[in-house]
Structures are given as structure tokens and as C-alpha cells.
Amino acid sequence: MIESKSFRWNECRTIAALLGTVAMGLAANAQSDEHALDTLQVHGFLSQALVITDDNNFFGQSSQDEGSFEFTEIGLNVSLRPHQDVLVAAQVLSRRAGGNSSDAEPKLDYGLVDYQMISNQERTLGIQLGRIKNPFGFYNQTRDVAFTRPSILLPQSIYFDRTRSLALTGDGLTLYLEERLDSGVVRGQLGLGEPQAGDDLSQTLQLQRIAGSFNPQQSTIAQVRYEHDGGRIVAAVSNANVKSRIESHYQGVNDGDFYFTPWIFSLQYNQELWSITAEYALRRSGFKNFNPTSLNFNTTGESWYLQYTRRFYDNWQWLIRYDSLISNRNDPSGKDFEAKGLGPAHTQFAEDLTFGLQWTPHPQVMLAGEYHHVDGTGWLPIQDNPDSSATSRRWNMWLFQLSLRF
């Protein structure tokens, strides 16, 4: 089984301690500013969901008995401005989403120092250092806070939960530039660092045949985002070049490389009471440099969704969305995959029709429910469905969630 050599809990604590030291040092130098501590903010959130499926399992044994309560998100974040140009921020997250109970161990979700070198009415230029949420599509940077999501589950074709560690954060630095124009705002970000490679990635790639270790390499991620007319139209392009060395521990198999290079195109149109959102992604991934060469592969996947949300009665919102995933553009039906004896054809695609409803009776309380009718199991969590031959192609899912924040 592939193991990650980086980003374990001890290293999370090291990063947290480093950020804490920097924060205390900056705060000590800012003692003369009596307003420095006024910028201290502490926030938190908690979400608990019930997941029920008629077939297959999602986030626990959801197809059995009364369903699964194994979808819990608890977070605590803190931020401080020891200087008007410096922000120190961090968040600890405990997240259980099926699998085993160790998934809920608190982890450093992000921890960074943000320094703005230029900040005026025309532009902002800055740099972030630490563990940083990746600018990936519209929702990745805030995906674990239920109040920022349009639905309980984000579109799984773009925001994979079964390989979330790869897209979620990286350890390194991010440069950003924001230009404020007469017609709107342009924001560009470029990140350099090492990605995370958790157990979810090795399970999804089915790497049990290669005993070894992930060794993440220097990778890049970039996004350009434009907001027109106060956010009436929002467009973004995201790209990443993620690399990881796989050090083989298996006799007869040499070391190889994993790569992942997605492109995401995002577009949103907003009116006072409704919004339309669409995102499209091409995802190239594979193994190379392995010997035997039979382990190498190169696949391009395709994903997209179209979503309509409608707000009514001040604190209600409903949603309808169509979400499509194809794991391999050269084999969209999965028939070739099945013919090779690799598994059922329906594991290579997923089409999801979603209806959702949210009610926010108080700014700190939200209740949500949604229904999914799914054809295919392309994004079904492998840890909850270890035997793909036992899964059903067509299945239904109901989710109910209570979310709190302070």
C-alpha cells in the first residue's frame, strides 16, 4: 500500500508552532499599536449530516438501517493582524466522512502568514507562506464550511471528496495580485509548493499492487479570476501541475512518478434572487517512468456541471444541478475498462441530477436537505465500497444536514 511520507500530524504541529512563533513575534513588535489585538478574530463551525442511500454506500454504511451519520465537519479558525500589512491565520479541522474513525483526527487545515507589499485603491500585491488552500474552481478554498456551499455536497465531478487531499491544500507560498478596474476586479494567484497525498489518493488509484511511498515534488497551481459589475458576472480559469515521486518498496518494480494536470473553467451569472453557475474541467493524470512499463498510464478525464439556485423568503434557497463525470474521454462508457477485467463499466462515469433546499432561520444556523439521482459510480468513495463489483449502476441518495457557526 502506498503511504505518504509528508504532511503527517507531527509536521502539522511543526507548521502551527512556526506560525504561532511568527504571530507572537509580530504581535510583540506591535505592542505600541493599541489596536493590534482588536483585529483578533476566532470563529468556528460544526456540521452534522445524515446520509441515506438505496444502493451503494456514501460516507459510511448509508444503505443499511437508518443510514449513516458519519459525515461530520468541525473547524476552529483564528486570525490576527499584528501589522496593517500582515495577516496571520490558521484553521484546525476535524472531518469524518465514512472510512475509519482516524479520519476525524484534528489536523491543520491551513496556516499562513499573508504579507501585502502593495495595498492601495488600484491594486493589492501580496505573498502568503505556509499551508495554503488551493485556488481551485469557485469553491475549493472554503469547501469545508457548509455556509459557503450552495449544497451539502459540492459537484463531485469537479470537487472530488474521494481524492480531496490532492486538491485541498499545499505547503509553500502563493503570490497574488488584485487589480481594481472601472468595470470590475481581476485577481491572479500563483502557488508553489508540495501537495498533500493522503490515503484517499492511493485508494482511488488502486495502488495496492505497488508497495511504496508518495514523495510529493515541487508543484504549481494558478488561477485568474474576474468579477464584473460588483460580482454580477464571475469568471475564472484554474490550472495545476501536481507531481509526486513514488518510491517503490516492491521487489522488481523501480521508482516512478505520478502527475496530475487539470484545467478548470468557471463561469457564474448572479441576479438578486437567482444564480447560474457552470464549471468545466479536463483532468490529465497518470504514472510514468515505472518498470515494468505495464504500470504506466496516461488518462484524460472530463467533468462539467450546470447549476441553478433560487433565493426566496429572505432565508430560503433551492437548487437544481446536473453534474457529469467521465474518467477517460477515450472510453466514456467504461466498456473497454470492463473488457480488460479492471472492474464494472459504471465505475468510469457518473451522471448526477441533484435537487436541494436550504433554510437559514438565523445567521448562525442552517438546515439543508437534498436528493441525488445518480447513474454511475465514478465518484463513489472506494473506502466505503471496497468491492466495486458489488455496487449498483443506478442509485439514489438523500442527505440532511444541520450546520452551526460562530
C-alpha positions in Angstrom: 0.0 0.0 0.0 1.2 3.5 -0.9 1.9 5.7 2.1 2.5 9.4 2.2 5.9 10.5 3.5 4.8 14.1 4.1 2.2 16.1 5.9 1.6 13.9 9.0 0.3 15.2 12.2 3.7 16.0 13.7 4.5 18.1 10.6 1.2 19.9 11.0 2.1 20.8 14.6 5.5 22.0 13.4 3.9 24.3 10.9 1.4 25.5 13.5 4.2 26.2 16.0 6.1 28.1 13.4 3.1 30.3 12.6 2.5 30.8 16.2 6.0 32.0 16.8 5.8 34.4 13.9 2.5 35.7 15.1 3.8 36.2 18.6 6.9 38.0 17.3 4.9 40.3 15.1 2.5 40.9 17.9 5.3 41.7 20.3 6.7 44.3 17.8 3.3 45.8 17.5 2.7 46.4 21.3 2.9 50.1 20.7 -0.2 49.8 18.5 -3.0 49.6 21.0 -5.4 48.5 18.3 -3.4 45.4 17.2 -5.3 42.9 19.4 -8.6 44.4 18.3 -8.0 42.6 15.0 -8.0 39.1 16.7 -10.9 37.0 15.4 -11.9 33.5 16.4 -14.6 31.6 14.5 -15.8 28.1 14.4 -18.3 25.8 12.7 -19.9 22.4 13.1 -21.9 20.4 10.6 -23.6 17.0 11.1 -25.3 15.1 8.3 -27.4 12.1 7.8 -26.8 10.2 4.5 -29.3 7.6 3.2 -28.8 5.6 0.0 -30.9 2.8 -1.5 -27.8 1.1 -3.0 -24.1 1.6 -2.6 -22.5 3.4 0.4 -21.5 7.0 0.7 -19.7 8.3 3.8 -20.3 5.2 5.9 -22.9 2.3 5.7 -25.6 4.6 4.3 -27.5 1.8 2.6 -28.1 0.0 5.8 -30.7 0.5 8.6 -31.4 4.2 9.2 -28.5 5.5 7.1 -25.1 6.9 8.1 -24.2 9.7 10.5 -20.5 9.5 9.5 -20.3 12.9 7.8 -19.2 15.4 10.4 -17.2 18.7 10.0 -15.8 20.7 12.9 -13.5 23.6 12.5 -11.9 26.3 14.5 -10.0 29.2 12.9 -8.2 32.3 14.2 -6.7 35.3 12.6 -4.7 38.4 13.7 -3.3 41.5 12.1 -0.2 42.4 14.0 0.5 45.0 11.4 -1.7 46.6 8.8 0.1 44.8 6.0 0.4 41.4 7.8 -2.3 38.8 8.5 -1.6 35.6 10.4 -4.4 32.9 10.1 -4.9 29.2 10.8 -7.6 26.7 11.0 -7.8 23.3 12.6 -10.3 20.8 11.1 -11.8 17.6 12.3 -13.6 15.8 9.4 -15.2 12.4 9.4 -16.5 11.2 6.0 -17.0 7.5 6.3 -13.8 5.4 6.3 -12.4 4.7 9.8 -12.5 6.9 12.9 -8.9 8.1 12.5 -10.2 10.4 9.7 -11.7 12.6 12.4 -8.3 13.3 14.0 -7.9 17.2 14.2 -5.5 18.4 11.5 -4.0 21.7 10.5 -6.3 22.6 7.6 -4.5 25.8 6.7 -1.9 28.0 8.5 -0.3 31.0 6.8 1.3 34.4 7.1 0.0 36.9 4.5 2.1 40.0 3.7 0.7 42.7 1.4 3.6 44.5 -0.2 1.3 47.0 -2.1 -2.2 47.9 -1.0 -4.0 50.9 -2.4 -7.2 51.9 -4.2 -5.9 50.5 -7.5 -4.2 47.2 -6.6 -3.1 44.8 -3.9 0.1 42.7 -4.3 0.9 40.1 -1.6 2.5 36.9 -0.7 1.3 34.0 1.5 3.6 31.5 3.2 2.6 28.3 5.0 -0.1 25.7 4.4 -2.5 27.3 1.9 -5.9 26.4 0.5 -5.5 25.9 -3.3 -7.4 28.3 -5.6 -9.2 25.6 -7.5 -12.5 26.5 -9.1 -15.1 28.5 -7.3 -15.5 26.6 -4.0 -12.3 24.7 -3.1 -10.8 27.3 -0.7 -13.9 27.3 1.5 -15.3 23.8 0.7 -15.4 22.6 4.3 -17.6 25.4 5.6 -21.2 24.4 4.9 -22.4 28.1 4.9 -20.2 28.8 1.8 -21.5 25.8 -0.2 -24.6 26.0 -2.4 -25.4 22.4 -1.4 -24.5 19.8 1.2 -22.3 18.1 -1.4 -20.4 20.1 -3.9 -20.4 18.8 -7.5 -18.4 15.7 -7.2 -17.2 15.7 -10.8 -15.1 18.8 -10.0 -14.6 18.7 -6.2 -13.8 15.1 -5.6 -14.3 14.1 -2.0 -12.7 10.7 -2.6 -9.4 12.4 -3.6 -9.8 15.7 -1.7 -6.3 15.7 -0.1 -4.7 16.2 -3.5 -6.7 19.3 -4.4 -7.3 20.8 -0.9 -4.0 22.4 0.2 -0.3 22.7 -0.4 2.7 23.7 1.7 4.7 26.5 0.2 3.9 30.0 -1.0 1.4 31.9 -3.0 1.8 35.2 -4.9 -1.4 37.2 -5.6 -2.2 40.4 -7.4 -5.6 42.1 -7.4 -6.3 44.9 -9.9 -9.4 47.0 -9.3 -10.7 48.3 -12.7 -13.6 50.6 -13.5 -15.6 47.6 -14.8 -14.6 45.0 -12.2 -11.8 43.3 -10.4 -9.1 40.9 -11.7 -7.3 38.6 -9.3 -4.4 36.4 -10.1 -2.8 33.7 -7.9 0.3 31.6 -8.4 1.2 28.9 -5.9 4.4 27.0 -5.5 4.8 24.1 -3.0 4.3 20.5 -2.2 0.8 18.9 -2.4 -0.7 16.5 0.1 -1.1 12.9 -0.9 -3.3 11.1 1.6 -4.7 7.6 1.8 -7.7 8.6 -0.3 -5.5 9.1 -3.3 -3.8 5.7 -3.1 -7.2 4.0 -2.6 -8.7 5.7 -5.6 -5.7 5.0 -7.8 -5.8 1.4 -6.6 -2.1 1.2 -5.8 -2.2 -1.8 -3.5 -0.1 -3.6 -6.2 2.8 -1.2 -5.6 4.1 -1.1 -2.1 5.8 2.2 -1.6 5.7 5.8 -0.5 4.4 9.0 -2.0 7.1 11.7 -2.0 5.4 14.9 -3.2 7.5 17.1 -5.5 7.5 20.8 -6.3 4.2 21.6 -7.9 2.4 24.7 -9.2 -1.2 25.9 -9.1 -2.6 29.1 -10.7 -5.9 30.9 -11.1 -7.1 34.0 -12.8 -10.5 35.3 -11.7 -12.5 38.3 -13.0 -15.6 39.8 -11.2 -17.6 42.2 -13.4 -20.1 44.8 -12.2 -19.8 44.0 -8.5 -19.9 40.3 -9.0 -22.8 40.1 -11.4 -20.6 38.0 -13.7 -17.7 36.0 -12.3 -15.3 34.0 -14.5 -12.2 32.0 -13.6 -9.6 29.7 -15.1 -7.6 27.4 -12.8 -4.6 25.2 -13.7 -2.3 22.9 -11.7 0.7 20.8 -12.4 0.9 18.3 -9.5 3.9 15.9 -9.2 4.8 13.2 -6.8 7.6 10.6 -6.8 6.5 7.1 -5.9 9.3 5.3 -4.2 8.7 1.6 -4.7 9.2 -0.9 -1.9 8.3 -3.8 -4.1 11.0 -6.1 -5.5 11.1 -5.9 -9.3 9.4 -2.5 -9.5 11.5 0.6 -9.8 10.5 4.1 -8.7 8.1 6.0 -10.8 6.2 9.3 -11.0 2.6 10.4 -10.6 1.3 13.5 -12.3 -2.0 15.4 -12.3 -2.6 18.4 -14.6 -6.2 19.7 -14.5 -7.7 22.7 -16.2 -10.9 24.2 -14.8 -13.1 26.9 -16.5 -15.6 28.5 -14.2 -18.5 30.9 -15.0 -21.3 32.4 -12.9 -24.1 34.9 -13.5 -25.8 36.5 -10.5 -29.0 38.3 -10.1 -30.7 39.5 -6.9 -32.8 36.3 -6.4 -31.0 33.7 -8.6 -27.7 32.5 -9.9 -26.5 30.2 -12.7 -23.1 28.5 -12.3 -21.2 26.3 -14.6 -17.7 24.7 -14.4 -15.9 22.5 -16.9 -12.7 20.5 -16.3 -10.2 18.5 -18.2 -8.0 16.3 -16.0 -4.9 14.6 -17.3 -3.3 12.2 -14.9 -1.1 9.1 -14.9 2.0 7.2 -14.0 5.3 7.3 -15.8 8.9 6.0 -15.6 7.8 2.7 -13.9 9.5 -0.5 -14.9 7.6 -2.8 -15.7 6.0 -0.3 -18.2 2.6 -2.0 -17.7 2.2 0.1 -14.6 2.4 3.3 -16.6 -0.8 5.0 -17.9 -2.0 8.4 -19.2 -5.7 9.3 -18.9 -7.7 12.4 -19.6 -10.9 12.8 -17.8 -13.7 15.3 -18.4 -16.1 16.9 -15.9 -18.8 19.6 -16.0 -21.9 20.8 -14.2 -24.7 23.3 -14.7 -26.4 24.7 -11.5 -29.3 27.0 -10.9 -30.0 28.4 -7.4 -33.1 30.5 -6.4 -33.4 32.5 -3.3 -36.9 33.2 -1.7 -38.5 34.4 1.5 -35.2 36.1 2.6 -33.7 32.9 4.2 -34.6 30.1 1.8 -32.8 28.8 -1.2 -33.5 25.9 -3.6 -31.1 24.4 -6.2 -31.2 22.1 -9.2 -28.0 20.8 -10.8 -26.8 18.4 -13.4 -23.3 17.0 -12.9 -21.4 14.8 -15.3 -18.1 12.9 -14.9 -16.1 10.8 -17.4 -12.9 9.2 -16.1 -11.5 8.6 -19.5 -12.5 10.5 -22.6 -11.3 7.6 -24.8 -13.6 5.2 -23.0 -16.6 7.3 -21.8 -18.9 4.3 -21.3 -16.3 2.3 -19.4 -16.8 -0.7 -21.8 -13.1 -1.1 -22.6 -12.2 -0.8 -18.9 -14.6 -3.7 -18.1 -13.4 -5.8 -21.0 -9.9 -5.6 -19.6 -11.2 -7.1 -16.4 -10.5 -4.0 -14.3 -14.0 -3.6 -12.9 -17.5 -2.7 -13.9 -18.0 -0.2 -16.7 -20.2 2.0 -14.5 -17.2 2.8 -12.2 -15.8 5.0 -15.0 -18.6 7.6 -15.2 -21.3 9.3 -13.2 -24.3 11.5 -14.1 -25.9 13.1 -11.1 -29.2 15.1 -11.0 -29.5 17.0 -7.7 -32.3 18.9 -6.0 -31.5 20.8 -2.9 -33.1 23.1 -0.3 -31.5 25.3 2.4 -33.1 27.2 5.2 -31.2 29.7 7.3 -33.5 30.7 10.2 -30.6 32.5 11.9 -27.3 33.8 10.5 -25.5 31.1 12.6 -27.9 28.2 11.9 -28.6 26.4 8.6 -30.7 23.3 7.8 -30.4 21.7 4.4 -31.7 18.7 2.5 -31.0 17.3 -0.9 -31.8 14.4 -3.2 -29.4 12.9 -5.8 -30.3 10.5 -8.6 -27.1 9.0 -9.9 -26.2 6.9 -12.9 -22.7 5.5 -12.4 -20.3 5.2 -9.6 -17.3 7.3 -10.9 -17.0 9.4 -7.7 -18.2 6.8 -5.2 -15.8 6.6 -2.2 -13.8 3.4 -2.5 -13.2 3.2 1.3 -17.0 2.7 1.7 -17.3 0.4 -1.3 -14.1 -1.8 -1.4 -15.7 -4.3 -3.9 -16.7 -2.3 -7.0 -18.4 -5.4 -8.5 -21.0 -5.3 -5.7 -22.0 -1.7 -6.5 -25.1 -0.8 -8.4 -25.0 1.4 -11.5 -28.2 3.4 -10.7 -28.7 4.6 -7.2 -30.4 7.3 -5.1 -29.2 9.4 -2.2 -30.8 11.6 0.4 -28.8 14.0 2.6 -29.9 16.1 5.6 -27.6 18.4 7.4 -27.6 20.8 10.4 -24.8 23.4 10.4 -23.8 25.9 13.1 -21.2 28.7 13.2 -19.9 31.4 15.5 
